[in-house]
């Protein structure tokens, strides 16, 4: 039981980290999309 609980916490931690990384990539992607027209217009 205790082992299962620790495994569950580890999985949830990994999921949180993955989610955070995904949000960083998405925001970076939108940032690039937003910046490219500005660079082109100059």
C-alpha positions in Angstrom: 0.0 0.0 0.0 2.7 2.4 1.0 4.7 1.6 -2.1 1.6 2.2 -4.3 1.1 5.7 -2.7 4.7 6.7 -3.3 4.4 5.5 -6.9 1.2 7.6 -7.3 2.9 10.7 -6.0 5.8 10.2 -8.3 3.5 9.8 -11.3 1.6 13.0 -10.4 4.8 14.9 -9.9 6.0 13.8 -13.4 2.6 14.8 -14.8 2.8 18.3 -13.3 6.3 18.8 -14.6 5.3 17.6 -18.0 2.3 20.0 -18.0 4.5 22.9 -17.0 6.9 22.1 -19.8 4.1 21.9 -22.3 2.8 25.3 -21.2 6.2 26.8 -21.6 6.5 25.4 -25.1 3.0 26.6 -26.0 3.7 30.1 -24.7 7.0 30.2 -26.5 5.3 29.1 -29.7 2.7 31.9 -29.4 5.4 34.4 -28.6 7.2 33.5 -31.9 3.9 33.7 -33.8 3.3 37.1 -32.3 6.9 38.4 -33.0 7.3 37.2 -36.6 4.7 39.7 -38.1 6.4 42.5 -36.2 9.8 41.6 -37.6 8.4 41.2 -41.1 6.7 44.6 -41.0 10.0 46.3 -40.1 
